[in-house]
């Protein structure tokens, strides 16, 4: 493939675009696989090492703190050295994390696993979007962002199945050694196709009047992008963390059915992402409006769930439909961020704004956990719906500032 023409965004053959999209999707899926490297086997760790829920929760917090803070720094590294070497180092961190879990003799080993996994996950969004924005032709970027989001959902879905299945066949340590093998396989596939993952490094001027590499932080649009991710992720965290518990407490839904509702939410979200790819490709000029409509629809549906008027079955169906509405806005969200990003600052901007995801995941359970502890279950969902509505304003502001610039 002519990499130069691909880098500058000229039209390329469908096969070339598809190959890049597939490889980046594979990488993104394995990063989401790593988000859940420990939680599916928490019950085993409690039994094996005598750990408490608080200690297990700290593992998740450690992962997202390192991932969130490292994501901002990772963006600078990607802009300086290119996305490909950072991607390979991340995969090595994931393999080391799984090896730490496989050999853990106590809590310290699990902490090391969480830290290494968080470090590996940190630069993934700057890496992925630098590659996609440089190597995929403009007319297919909407589809590329759709496939990227979908692969992340599939990575989330694979982890519990992978770990539980291997643990059932052998034991939990073998499950983690199998994960090491999975990371090694993905590394090999990406390395053999490394020519598709090369990105151009923008050489920064050394002249005294050259713009500083931190100048993008002065752009209000960057912080409105950050605010959008922070707010929308807070709502997602509420659904993922407390959705099943709220359905059980308010409607008496059994735990299995409540958990299946969360699975349905993720599947509907994946379906929405697929649909959203076509929407993003056809309405790229209005991406912020697409995002606003999708998030507003999701907020209204979630608010209907909070009222409880639909009963148990209706509430479960509505909660799943929330995932569909939010999923449709996913690819247009990525298109919105692309348009807001200054040339030559892709890694830094994506690293900064996407760290809002990690901050939202870290903060939301702490805030809404207080409401849950008080038994204010419906207020928890109502609050999540209102925060999602605030993200609508953030998306519209991003569009306004991008057009003004």
BALO-530486 format. One line per field, with one value per residue (C-alpha): residue number from 0; residue in three letters; x, y, z. Coordinates in pm, 1 decimal, decimal comma, padded with zeros to 6 digits. Layout:
BEGIN
seq <- (NUM ...) $
type <- (ala ...) $
east <- (X ...) $
north <- (Y ...) $
up <- (Z ...) $
END
This chain:
BEGIN
seq <- (0 1 2 3 4 5 6 7 8 9 10 11 12 13 14 15 16 17 18 19 20 21 22 23 24 25 26 27 28 29 30 31 32 33 34 35 36 37 38 39 40 41 42 43 44 45 46 47 48 49 50 51 52 53 54 55 56 57 58 59 60 61 62 63 64 65 66 67 68 69 70 71 72 73 74 75 76 77 78 79 80 81 82 83 84 85 86 87 88 89 90 91 92 93 94 95 96 97 98 99 100 101 102 103 104 105 106 107 108 109 110 111 112 113 114 115 116 117 118 119 120 121 122 123 124 125 126 127 128 129 130 131 132 133 134 135 136 137 138 139 140 141 142 143 144 145 146 147 148 149 150 151 152 153 154 155 156 157 158 159 160 161 162 163 164 165 166 167 168 169 170 171 172 173 174 175 176 177 178 179 180 181 182 183 184 185 186 187 188 189 190 191 192 193 194 195 196 197 198 199 200 201 202 203 204 205 206 207 208 209 210 211 212 213 214 215 216 217 218 219 220 221 222 223 224 225 226 227 228 229 230 231 232 233 234 235 236 237 238 239 240 241 242 243 244 245 246 247 248 249 250 251 252 253 254 255 256 257 258 259 260 261 262 263 264 265 266 267 268 269 270 271 272 273 274 275 276 277 278 279 280 281 282 283 284 285 286 287 288 289 290 291 292 293 294 295 296 297 298 299 300 301 302 303 304 305 306 307 308 309 310 311 312 313 314 315 316 317 318 319 320 321 322 323 324 325 326 327 328 329 330 331 332 333 334 335 336 337 338 339 340 341 342 343 344 345 346 347 348 349 350 351 352 353 354 355 356 357 358 359 360 361 362 363 364 365 366 367 368 369 370 371 372 373 374 375 376 377 378 379 380 381 382 383 384 385 386 387 388 389 390 391 392 393 394 395 396 397 398 399 400 401 402 403 404) $
type <- (unk unk unk unk unk unk unk unk unk unk unk unk unk unk unk unk unk unk unk unk unk unk unk unk unk unk unk unk unk unk unk unk unk unk unk unk unk unk unk unk unk unk unk unk unk unk unk unk unk unk unk unk unk unk unk unk unk unk unk unk unk unk unk unk unk unk unk unk unk unk unk unk unk unk unk unk unk unk unk unk unk unk unk unk unk unk unk unk unk unk unk unk unk unk unk unk unk unk unk unk unk unk unk unk unk unk unk unk unk unk unk unk unk unk unk unk unk unk unk unk unk unk unk unk unk unk unk unk unk unk unk unk unk unk unk unk unk unk unk unk unk unk unk unk unk unk unk unk unk unk unk unk unk unk unk unk unk unk unk unk unk unk unk unk unk unk unk unk unk unk unk unk unk unk unk unk unk unk unk unk unk unk unk unk unk unk unk unk unk unk unk unk unk unk unk unk unk unk unk unk unk unk unk unk unk unk unk unk unk unk unk unk unk unk unk unk unk unk unk unk unk unk unk unk unk unk unk unk unk unk unk unk unk unk unk unk unk unk unk unk unk unk unk unk unk unk unk unk unk unk unk unk unk unk unk unk unk unk unk unk unk unk unk unk unk unk unk unk unk unk unk unk unk unk unk unk unk unk unk unk unk unk unk unk unk unk unk unk unk unk unk unk unk unk unk unk unk unk unk unk unk unk unk unk unk unk unk unk unk unk unk unk unk unk unk unk unk unk unk unk unk unk unk unk unk unk unk unk unk unk unk unk unk unk unk unk unk unk unk unk unk unk unk unk unk unk unk unk unk unk unk unk unk unk unk unk unk unk unk unk unk unk unk unk unk unk unk unk unk unk unk unk unk unk unk unk unk unk unk unk unk unk unk unk unk unk unk unk unk unk unk unk unk unk unk unk unk unk unk unk unk unk unk unk unk) $
east <- (00000,0 00118,3 00156,2 00216,2 -00117,8 -00289,1 -00127,9 -00245,8 -00598,0 -00636,4 -00874,5 -00729,0 -00849,6 -01121,0 -00896,8 -00625,1 -00870,7 -01034,1 -00697,6 -00607,5 -00953,7 -00935,9 -00590,7 -00677,7 -01005,6 -00813,1 -00584,0 -00875,6 -01061,5 -00760,6 -00733,8 -01097,0 -01027,8 -00768,7 -01019,5 -01176,3 -00860,8 -00926,2 -01297,1 -01449,0 -01242,1 -01291,7 -01484,0 -01187,2 -00943,4 -01164,0 -01153,9 -00790,1 -00632,1 -00898,9 -00955,4 -01237,6 -01460,7 -01274,8 -00941,8 -01084,2 -01238,3 -00899,0 -00765,1 -01019,5 -00947,0 -00572,0 -00624,0 -00827,0 -00609,6 -00296,7 -00481,0 -00637,3 -00324,6 -00108,5 -00343,8 -00271,5 00105,0 00073,5 -00068,2 00253,5 00463,1 00253,6 00298,1 00674,8 00763,5 00459,2 00174,8 00324,6 00606,9 00376,7 00118,2 00372,3 00492,4 00132,1 00078,7 00394,3 00256,2 -00069,1 00118,5 00326,2 00007,2 -00150,2 00173,0 00165,7 -00188,8 -00093,9 00193,3 00029,3 00077,8 -00131,2 -00267,1 00067,1 00066,3 -00284,7 -00187,3 00105,6 -00132,5 -00372,7 -00087,6 00068,5 -00269,9 -00351,7 -00013,4 -00069,5 -00419,4 -00318,2 -00204,0 -00456,3 -00694,1 -00412,9 -00258,1 -00578,5 -00708,0 -00368,2 -00354,4 -00716,5 -00707,2 -00383,5 -00425,0 -00798,7 -00943,3 -01183,7 -01502,0 -01460,6 -01368,4 -01727,1 -01724,5 -01378,1 -01495,6 -01798,5 -01581,7 -01345,5 -01623,1 -01776,9 -01446,3 -01421,1 -01762,7 -01661,9 -01342,7 -01548,9 -01774,5 -01484,2 -01295,5 -01540,0 -01602,1 -01228,0 -01128,8 -01424,1 -01397,9 -01025,7 -01071,7 -01343,5 -01129,7 -00816,0 -00776,8 -00755,9 -00377,5 -00397,0 -00663,3 -00414,9 -00136,3 -00386,0 -00438,4 -00061,1 -00081,6 -00366,7 -00166,6 00134,4 -00082,3 -00225,0 00125,8 00245,6 -00045,1 00010,2 00386,3 00356,5 00128,8 00324,6 00350,3 -00023,6 00021,5 00290,4 00203,3 00384,7 00542,2 00489,4 00827,7 00791,1 00958,1 01249,1 01199,3 01148,6 00801,5 00689,2 00375,9 00445,5 00333,2 00109,8 -00065,4 -00363,6 -00451,1 -00549,2 -00824,5 -01164,5 -01292,3 -01045,7 -01187,2 -01545,1 -01451,7 -01308,6 -01629,4 -01839,5 -01648,6 -01647,9 -02023,8 -02134,5 -01906,4 -02047,4 -02386,8 -02241,4 -02068,2 -02397,4 -02565,9 -02275,6 -02214,9 -02563,9 -02817,1 -02878,6 -02894,4 -03149,9 -03372,7 -03357,1 -03430,8 -03707,0 -03886,0 -03786,6 -03614,5 -03399,9 -03024,7 -02986,9 -03249,6 -03105,9 -02759,0 -02896,9 -03047,6 -02698,9 -02584,1 -02878,1 -02773,8 -02424,1 -02560,0 -02800,9 -02513,2 -02309,9 -02604,4 -02635,4 -02266,9 -02310,3 -02602,5 -02417,1 -02131,6 -02361,3 -02509,7 -02163,4 -02054,8 -02365,7 -02392,8 -02028,9 -02097,5 -02348,1 -02171,3 -02224,1 -02599,5 -02615,9 -02436,9 -02671,2 -02984,9 -02852,1 -02754,6 -03078,2 -03278,7 -03079,9 -03131,9 -03509,8 -03534,3 -03322,5 -03544,0 -03846,2 -03674,3 -03618,9 -03991,6 -04070,2 -04400,1 -04318,5 -04297,6 -04027,3 -04024,0 -04079,1 -03797,7 -03558,3 -03650,9 -03616,4 -03277,9 -03155,0 -03294,1 -03086,9 -02778,2 -02909,5 -02967,1 -02626,6 -02450,3 -02579,6 -02393,0 -02058,5 -01908,1 -02031,2 -01868,8 -01533,2 -01591,6 -01673,7 -01343,7 -01151,1 -01286,9 -01199,8 -00838,1 -00565,0 -00335,0 -00030,8 -00176,9 -00388,3 -00216,1 -00209,7 -00569,8 -00711,8 -00502,6 -00639,1 -01005,8 -01032,1 -00886,0 -01231,2 -01348,2 -01118,2 -01202,6 -01574,4 -01536,3 -01333,6 -01557,1 -01908,4 -01924,0 -01803,4 -02070,0 -02365,0 -02260,5 -02366,1 -02718,3 -02725,7 -02618,7 -02911,7 -03153,8 -03228,8 -03230,4 -03462,9 -03280,5 -02958,3 -03099,8 -03257,3 -02924,8 -02749,0 -03008,8 -02958,1 -02579,8 -02623,4 -02838,7 -02556,9 -02333,5 -02572,1 -02479,5 -02110,7 -02141,6 -02322,2 -02058,1 -01784,1 -01953,9 -02000,6 -01637,2 -01504,4 -01698,3 -01592,8 -01225,6) $
north <- (00000,0 00352,7 00467,7 00828,9 00868,4 00689,2 00913,8 01233,7 01097,1 01041,7 00776,5 00426,9 00080,8 -00069,3 -00365,1 -00141,5 00048,7 -00273,3 -00420,9 -00117,5 -00108,4 -00479,2 -00459,7 -00156,3 -00323,0 -00631,0 -00413,4 -00220,8 -00541,9 -00678,3 -00353,6 -00387,5 -00753,3 -00622,0 -00393,4 -00706,8 -00911,7 -00947,7 -00883,3 -01206,6 -01413,7 -01194,6 -01471,8 -01705,8 -01445,4 -01392,8 -01763,3 -01819,4 -01519,4 -01415,1 -01073,0 -00828,3 -00642,0 -00321,2 -00476,7 -00608,7 -00271,0 -00107,9 -00323,6 -00167,7 00182,6 00130,1 00018,8 00325,1 00575,2 00454,9 00425,1 00771,8 00959,4 00762,8 00825,8 01197,2 01136,3 00856,2 01098,5 01303,2 00989,4 00880,7 01220,5 01208,2 00849,8 00728,5 00496,5 00161,1 00122,7 00238,0 -00020,1 -00302,1 -00191,7 -00186,4 -00545,8 -00649,0 -00480,0 -00675,2 -01005,6 -00923,5 -00833,7 -01170,3 -01345,3 -01160,8 -01284,4 -01640,4 -01644,9 -01435,8 -01568,9 -01299,2 -00946,8 -00795,8 -01004,3 -00889,2 -00525,9 -00570,8 -00717,3 -00421,3 -00169,9 -00328,1 -00367,5 -00001,9 00104,1 -00101,5 00036,8 00401,1 00492,6 00286,9 00563,2 00794,3 00496,8 00374,5 00710,2 00826,9 00519,8 00543,7 00917,6 00891,7 00564,2 00529,9 00733,3 01007,8 00861,5 00544,6 00702,4 00677,2 00302,2 00279,1 00448,2 00218,1 -00093,0 00044,5 00091,2 -00246,5 -00426,8 -00275,3 -00415,2 -00756,1 -00741,5 -00677,0 -00969,2 -01209,2 -01169,7 -01338,1 -01618,4 -01672,5 -01671,4 -01871,8 -02133,5 -02194,1 -02197,2 -02460,1 -02676,4 -02651,7 -02385,4 -02007,9 -01993,0 -02178,6 -01928,6 -01645,1 -01833,0 -01880,8 -01503,7 -01459,1 -01680,6 -01469,8 -01149,6 -01312,6 -01418,7 -01070,1 -00923,7 -01159,4 -01075,0 -00702,0 -00731,0 -00927,9 -00652,6 -00365,3 -00177,7 -00101,2 00054,0 00310,6 00672,7 00988,7 01189,9 01561,8 01730,3 02024,1 02351,2 02465,2 02830,8 03068,5 03165,4 02804,3 02697,4 02503,5 02139,9 02216,5 02498,8 02273,8 02282,3 02646,5 02550,2 02548,1 02288,1 02031,9 02069,2 02055,1 01725,9 01607,3 01715,5 01519,8 01197,9 01248,9 01308,4 01035,9 00779,4 00858,2 00743,6 00428,9 00348,6 00373,9 00131,0 -00115,1 -00097,6 -00057,9 -00138,2 -00501,5 -00409,7 -00134,0 -00367,3 -00623,5 -00370,9 -00172,9 -00442,7 -00765,7 -00895,1 -01201,1 -01151,5 -01369,6 -01175,6 -00844,5 -00950,0 -01061,0 -00714,1 -00568,6 -00812,3 -00701,0 -00339,5 -00412,4 -00603,8 -00320,8 -00076,2 -00281,4 -00282,0 00093,1 00135,2 -00058,6 00160,2 00468,5 00394,9 00449,2 00759,3 00904,0 00840,4 01004,4 01294,5 01373,9 01746,1 01727,5 01487,3 01693,5 01708,4 01333,6 01287,7 01532,0 01360,2 01014,8 01115,5 01306,6 01002,2 00778,5 01019,0 01031,1 00651,5 00614,5 00867,1 00655,7 00354,1 00558,1 00632,2 00260,1 00310,4 00036,1 -00237,5 -00503,7 -00637,1 -00296,3 -00143,4 -00416,6 -00359,5 00017,8 -00011,6 -00227,2 00028,9 00297,7 00114,0 00125,6 00501,7 00578,6 00336,1 00517,3 00829,0 00651,6 00679,7 01038,8 01118,8 01005,1 01207,3 01510,1 01476,2 01436,7 01764,8 01940,1 01816,1 02052,9 01910,1 01732,3 01696,0 01382,3 01176,0 01454,6 01561,9 01209,6 01119,0 01418,6 01399,4 01021,2 01031,5 01164,0 00803,5 00680,8 00972,4 00908,0 00537,5 00620,7 00898,8 00777,9 00470,4 00682,6 00951,1 00731,1 00463,7 00705,1 00719,8 00341,0 00294,6 00513,4 00306,4 00591,5 00363,3 00559,3 00882,1 00711,5 00642,8 00988,4 01148,1 00939,8 01052,6 01418,0 01388,1 01229,0 01526,3 01758,9 01573,9 01689,8 02049,1 01960,3 01797,0 02098,9 02329,8 02120,4 02163,2 02535,3 02596,6 02376,2 02571,6 02904,0 02803,5) $
up <- (00000,0 -00068,0 00290,7 00197,5 00027,1 00314,1 00570,6 00408,2 00386,3 00012,6 -00115,5 -00094,3 -00182,6 00038,3 00113,1 00257,1 00476,8 00592,9 00690,1 00902,2 01062,1 01142,0 01299,6 01511,8 01609,8 01723,0 01934,4 02083,2 02165,2 02354,6 02551,8 02664,7 02741,4 02985,4 03161,4 03311,8 03359,0 03734,5 03821,2 03676,4 03920,5 04228,9 04410,5 04363,5 04497,9 04803,9 04875,1 04777,0 04948,9 05204,1 05048,0 05122,1 04877,8 04962,4 04869,8 04544,7 04467,1 04513,7 04228,8 03991,8 04120,2 04076,7 03716,9 03619,4 03809,8 03627,7 03296,2 03324,0 03429,5 03188,8 02899,1 02898,2 02906,5 02651,5 02397,9 02405,5 02358,8 02059,6 01894,0 01952,1 01853,0 01658,1 01752,8 01653,3 01909,6 02189,7 02083,8 02102,4 02447,2 02568,8 02458,6 02644,5 02959,8 02922,9 02891,1 03199,5 03389,2 03308,6 03410,3 03744,8 03802,9 03706,9 03957,7 04232,7 04583,4 04747,1 04721,7 04612,1 04294,0 04206,8 04269,1 04029,5 03771,1 03801,9 03778,7 03469,2 03298,6 03368,9 03231,7 02917,6 02869,3 02917,1 02562,8 02366,4 02259,9 02139,4 01960,0 01795,6 01680,0 01554,8 01330,5 01214,6 01145,2 00945,8 00761,3 00685,6 00399,5 00504,1 00348,8 00558,4 00891,1 01019,9 00959,7 01114,1 01434,2 01444,1 01411,8 01675,6 01931,4 01848,3 01899,6 02245,7 02342,2 02209,7 02416,5 02729,4 02646,0 02581,0 02908,6 03150,7 02901,3 02849,3 03216,5 03347,5 03071,9 03119,4 03497,0 03459,1 03232,5 03447,5 03718,7 03747,3 03708,9 03378,2 03269,4 03311,5 03133,1 02849,6 02854,7 02818,7 02511,3 02373,2 02414,6 02245,5 01951,8 01905,9 01929,7 01655,8 01424,9 01464,5 01427,2 01104,0 00969,0 01122,2 00791,9 00820,9 01166,2 01092,6 01162,3 01063,2 01342,9 01296,6 01337,3 01571,4 01484,2 01700,5 01610,5 01907,0 01785,3 01733,6 01915,8 02235,6 02238,2 02538,1 02352,7 02276,1 02646,4 02604,7 02361,0 02536,3 02287,8 02429,6 02780,2 02654,5 02485,7 02817,5 02993,0 02743,8 02806,3 03182,0 03200,6 02959,3 03124,4 03469,1 03342,0 03183,8 03512,2 03702,3 03462,5 03469,9 03844,9 03989,8 03715,4 03818,2 04187,8 04119,0 03916,9 04197,9 04472,3 04297,8 04097,8 04275,0 03961,5 04032,8 04007,0 03696,8 03501,4 03619,5 03504,7 03168,1 03132,1 03158,7 02890,3 02675,5 02734,4 02601,4 02300,5 02219,3 02255,0 02007,9 01765,9 01806,5 01728,1 01402,9 01302,7 01419,7 01180,9 00882,7 01046,1 01111,7 00752,1 00604,9 00853,7 00931,9 00898,9 01184,5 01417,0 01733,3 01664,2 01614,4 01947,2 02119,5 01991,0 02082,7 02437,0 02493,5 02380,6 02613,8 02904,0 02851,6 02832,7 03147,6 03323,3 03227,6 03386,0 03702,9 03739,1 03745,7 03560,6 03306,4 03569,7 03595,9 03239,6 03083,6 03289,8 03179,5 02816,0 02848,4 03018,2 02729,1 02482,0 02654,5 02529,7 02171,5 02184,9 02335,5 02100,5 01791,5 01901,3 01950,7 01598,4 01558,5 01893,4 01756,5 01440,3 01657,8 01844,8 01519,1 01386,3 01711,0 01710,0 01583,3 01316,6 01456,4 01806,8 01762,9 02030,9 02287,8 02235,9 02231,6 02534,9 02723,0 02630,4 02657,4 03006,3 03091,9 03049,3 03324,0 03552,2 03503,0 03581,5 03893,5 04029,7 03948,6 04177,8 04470,1 04421,4 04332,6 04580,6 04854,6 04710,4 04676,8 05039,5 05147,5 04941,3 04698,2 04397,3 04171,6 04252,3 04143,7 03796,5 03777,3 03864,3 03598,7 03342,0 03431,9 03401,6 03058,8 02961,8 03069,1 02821,6 02545,8 02624,3 02621,9 02277,2 02130,9 02276,2 02112,8 01776,4 01827,0 01925,1 01644,2 01381,9 01533,7 01518,6) $
END
